[in-house]
Amino acid sequence: MNFTGPGIGAGIAMGFAALGTGLGIGILAGKALEGIARQPEASSMIRTTMIMAIVFVEAIALYSFVISILLWLKLQA
């Protein structure tokens, strides 16, 4: 039998996850820099919050990576 569905699904899932993560981090960093430019005295708080938000956004990409690996392994079994 030909089971290409999980393989294609894994590729599409990783593609969308990478796209969403890239856009999310780009927007996040841009807004953080804008906030630092407007209020330089709050830069340490803004930077800390930005790093925490980037960690959460990257976690979503890692979850989708794990799911795509599971789909790919399902293809192998």
TIRO-2110 file (N, C-alpha, C; in Angstrom, 1 decimal):
// TIRO-2110
0.8, -1.2, 0.0, N, 1, A
0.0, 0.0, 0.0, CA, 1, A
0.9, 1.3, 0.0, C, 1, A
0.3, 2.3, -0.5, N, 2, A
1.0, 3.6, -0.6, CA, 2, A
0.5, 4.5, 0.4, C, 2, A
1.2, 4.8, 1.5, N, 3, A
0.8, 5.7, 2.5, CA, 3, A
1.5, 7.0, 2.5, C, 3, A
1.2, 7.9, 1.5, N, 4, A
1.9, 9.1, 1.4, CA, 4, A
1.2, 10.2, 2.2, C, 4, A
0.0, 10.0, 2.6, N, 5, A
-0.7, 11.0, 3.4, CA, 5, A
0.0, 11.5, 4.6, C, 5, A
0.4, 10.6, 5.5, N, 6, A
1.1, 11.1, 6.7, CA, 6, A
2.4, 11.9, 6.4, C, 6, A
3.1, 11.4, 5.3, N, 7, A
4.3, 12.1, 4.9, CA, 7, A
4.1, 13.5, 4.5, C, 7, A
3.1, 13.7, 3.6, N, 8, A
2.7, 15.0, 3.1, CA, 8, A
2.2, 15.9, 4.3, C, 8, A
1.4, 15.2, 5.1, N, 9, A
0.9, 16.0, 6.3, CA, 9, A
2.0, 16.5, 7.2, C, 9, A
3.0, 15.6, 7.4, N, 10, A
4.1, 16.1, 8.2, CA, 10, A
4.9, 17.2, 7.6, C, 10, A
5.0, 17.2, 6.3, N, 11, A
5.7, 18.3, 5.6, CA, 11, A
4.9, 19.6, 5.7, C, 11, A
3.7, 19.5, 5.5, N, 12, A
2.8, 20.7, 5.5, CA, 12, A
2.7, 21.2, 6.9, C, 12, A
2.6, 20.4, 7.9, N, 13, A
2.6, 20.8, 9.3, CA, 13, A
3.8, 21.6, 9.7, C, 13, A
5.0, 21.1, 9.3, N, 14, A
6.3, 21.7, 9.6, CA, 14, A
6.4, 23.1, 8.8, C, 14, A
5.9, 23.1, 7.6, N, 15, A
5.9, 24.3, 6.8, CA, 15, A
5.1, 25.4, 7.5, C, 15, A
3.9, 25.1, 7.8, N, 16, A
3.0, 26.1, 8.5, CA, 16, A
3.6, 26.5, 9.8, C, 16, A
4.1, 25.5, 10.6, N, 17, A
4.7, 25.9, 11.9, CA, 17, A
5.9, 26.8, 11.7, C, 17, A
6.7, 26.6, 10.8, N, 18, A
7.9, 27.4, 10.6, CA, 18, A
7.4, 28.8, 10.1, C, 18, A
6.5, 28.9, 9.2, N, 19, A
5.9, 30.2, 8.8, CA, 19, A
5.3, 31.0, 9.9, C, 19, A
4.5, 30.3, 10.7, N, 20, A
3.9, 31.0, 11.8, CA, 20, A
4.9, 31.4, 12.9, C, 20, A
5.9, 30.6, 13.2, N, 21, A
6.9, 31.0, 14.2, CA, 21, A
7.7, 32.1, 13.7, C, 21, A
8.1, 32.1, 12.4, N, 22, A
8.9, 33.2, 11.9, CA, 22, A
8.2, 34.5, 11.9, C, 22, A
6.9, 34.5, 11.5, N, 23, A
6.1, 35.7, 11.5, CA, 23, A
5.9, 36.2, 13.0, C, 23, A
5.6, 35.2, 13.9, N, 24, A
5.4, 35.6, 15.3, CA, 24, A
6.6, 36.3, 15.9, C, 24, A
7.7, 35.7, 15.7, N, 25, A
9.0, 36.2, 16.3, CA, 25, A
9.3, 37.6, 15.6, C, 25, A
9.1, 37.7, 14.3, N, 26, A
9.4, 38.9, 13.7, CA, 26, A
8.5, 40.1, 14.2, C, 26, A
7.2, 39.8, 14.3, N, 27, A
6.3, 40.8, 14.8, CA, 27, A
6.7, 41.2, 16.2, C, 27, A
6.9, 40.1, 17.0, N, 28, A
7.2, 40.3, 18.4, CA, 28, A
8.5, 41.2, 18.6, C, 28, A
9.5, 40.9, 17.9, N, 29, A
10.8, 41.6, 18.0, CA, 29, A
10.6, 43.1, 17.5, C, 29, A
9.9, 43.2, 16.4, N, 30, A
9.6, 44.6, 15.9, CA, 30, A
8.9, 45.5, 16.9, C, 30, A
7.8, 44.9, 17.6, N, 31, A
7.1, 45.7, 18.5, CA, 31, A
7.9, 45.9, 19.8, C, 31, A
8.7, 45.0, 20.2, N, 32, A
9.6, 45.2, 21.4, CA, 32, A
10.6, 46.3, 21.1, C, 32, A
11.2, 46.3, 19.9, N, 33, A
12.1, 47.4, 19.6, CA, 33, A
11.4, 48.7, 19.5, C, 33, A
10.2, 48.7, 19.0, N, 34, A
9.4, 50.0, 19.0, CA, 34, A
9.1, 50.5, 20.4, C, 34, A
8.8, 49.5, 21.3, N, 35, A
8.5, 49.9, 22.7, CA, 35, A
9.8, 50.4, 23.4, C, 35, A
10.9, 49.8, 23.1, N, 36, A
12.2, 50.3, 23.7, CA, 36, A
12.5, 51.7, 23.1, C, 36, A
12.2, 51.9, 21.9, N, 37, A
12.5, 53.2, 21.3, CA, 37, A
11.7, 54.3, 21.9, C, 37, A
10.4, 54.0, 22.2, N, 38, A
9.5, 54.9, 22.8, CA, 38, A
9.8, 55.2, 24.3, C, 38, A
10.2, 54.2, 25.0, N, 39, A
10.4, 54.3, 26.4, CA, 39, A
11.7, 53.5, 26.8, C, 39, A
12.9, 54.2, 26.6, N, 40, A
14.2, 53.5, 26.8, CA, 40, A
14.4, 53.0, 28.3, C, 40, A
13.8, 53.7, 29.2, N, 41, A
14.0, 53.3, 30.6, CA, 41, A
13.3, 52.0, 31.0, C, 41, A
12.4, 51.5, 30.2, N, 42, A
11.7, 50.2, 30.4, CA, 42, A
12.3, 49.1, 29.5, C, 42, A
13.5, 49.3, 29.0, N, 43, A
14.1, 48.4, 28.1, CA, 43, A
14.4, 47.0, 28.7, C, 43, A
14.8, 47.0, 30.0, N, 44, A
15.1, 45.7, 30.6, CA, 44, A
13.8, 44.9, 30.8, C, 44, A
12.7, 45.5, 31.2, N, 45, A
11.5, 44.8, 31.4, CA, 45, A
10.9, 44.3, 30.0, C, 45, A
11.0, 45.2, 29.0, N, 46, A
10.5, 44.8, 27.7, CA, 46, A
11.3, 43.7, 27.1, C, 46, A
12.6, 43.7, 27.3, N, 47, A
13.5, 42.7, 26.8, CA, 47, A
13.2, 41.3, 27.4, C, 47, A
13.0, 41.4, 28.7, N, 48, A
12.7, 40.1, 29.5, CA, 48, A
11.4, 39.5, 29.0, C, 48, A
10.4, 40.4, 28.8, N, 49, A
9.1, 39.9, 28.4, CA, 49, A
9.2, 39.4, 27.0, C, 49, A
9.9, 40.0, 26.1, N, 50, A
10.1, 39.6, 24.7, CA, 50, A
10.8, 38.2, 24.7, C, 50, A
11.8, 38.0, 25.5, N, 51, A
12.5, 36.7, 25.5, CA, 51, A
11.5, 35.6, 26.0, C, 51, A
10.7, 35.9, 27.0, N, 52, A
9.7, 34.9, 27.4, CA, 52, A
8.7, 34.6, 26.4, C, 52, A
8.3, 35.6, 25.7, N, 53, A
7.3, 35.4, 24.6, CA, 53, A
7.9, 34.6, 23.4, C, 53, A
9.2, 34.8, 23.1, N, 54, A
9.9, 34.1, 22.1, CA, 54, A
10.0, 32.6, 22.5, C, 54, A
10.2, 32.3, 23.7, N, 55, A
10.3, 31.0, 24.2, CA, 55, A
9.0, 30.2, 24.0, C, 55, A
7.9, 30.9, 24.3, N, 56, A
6.6, 30.3, 24.1, CA, 56, A
6.2, 30.1, 22.6, C, 56, A
6.6, 31.0, 21.8, N, 57, A
6.4, 30.8, 20.3, CA, 57, A
7.2, 29.7, 19.8, C, 57, A
8.5, 29.6, 20.2, N, 58, A
9.3, 28.5, 19.8, CA, 58, A
8.8, 27.1, 20.3, C, 58, A
8.2, 27.1, 21.4, N, 59, A
7.6, 25.9, 21.9, CA, 59, A
6.5, 25.3, 21.0, C, 59, A
5.8, 26.2, 20.4, N, 60, A
4.8, 25.8, 19.4, CA, 60, A
5.4, 25.1, 18.2, C, 60, A
6.5, 25.7, 17.8, N, 61, A
7.2, 25.1, 16.6, CA, 61, A
7.8, 23.7, 17.0, C, 61, A
8.3, 23.6, 18.2, N, 62, A
8.8, 22.3, 18.7, CA, 62, A
7.7, 21.3, 18.8, C, 62, A
6.5, 21.7, 19.3, N, 63, A
5.4, 20.7, 19.3, CA, 63, A
5.0, 20.2, 17.9, C, 63, A
5.0, 21.1, 17.0, N, 64, A
4.6, 20.7, 15.6, CA, 64, A
5.7, 19.9, 15.0, C, 64, A
7.0, 20.1, 15.4, N, 65, A
8.1, 19.2, 14.9, CA, 65, A
7.9, 17.8, 15.4, C, 65, A
7.6, 17.7, 16.7, N, 66, A
7.3, 16.4, 17.3, CA, 66, A
6.2, 15.7, 16.7, C, 66, A
5.1, 16.4, 16.4, N, 67, A
3.9, 15.8, 15.8, CA, 67, A
4.2, 15.4, 14.3, C, 67, A
5.0, 16.2, 13.6, N, 68, A
5.4, 15.8, 12.3, CA, 68, A
6.3, 14.5, 12.3, C, 68, A
7.2, 14.4, 13.3, N, 69, A
8.0, 13.2, 13.4, CA, 69, A
7.1, 12.0, 13.7, C, 69, A
6.1, 12.2, 14.6, N, 70, A
5.2, 11.1, 14.9, CA, 70, A
4.5, 10.7, 13.6, C, 70, A
4.0, 11.6, 12.8, N, 71, A
3.3, 11.3, 11.6, CA, 71, A
4.3, 10.5, 10.6, C, 71, A
5.5, 11.0, 10.5, N, 72, A
6.5, 10.3, 9.6, CA, 72, A
6.8, 8.9, 10.1, C, 72, A
6.9, 8.7, 11.4, N, 73, A
7.1, 7.4, 12.0, CA, 73, A
5.9, 6.5, 11.7, C, 73, A
4.8, 7.1, 11.8, N, 74, A
3.6, 6.3, 11.5, CA, 74, A
3.6, 5.8, 10.0, C, 74, A
4.2, 6.6, 9.2, N, 75, A
4.4, 6.2, 7.8, CA, 75, A
5.3, 5.0, 7.6, C, 75, A
6.4, 5.0, 8.5, N, 76, A
7.3, 3.9, 8.4, CA, 76, A
6.8, 2.6, 9.0, C, 76, A
5.9, 2.6, 9.9, N, 77, A
5.4, 1.4, 10.5, CA, 77, A
4.4, 0.6, 9.7, C, 77, A
END
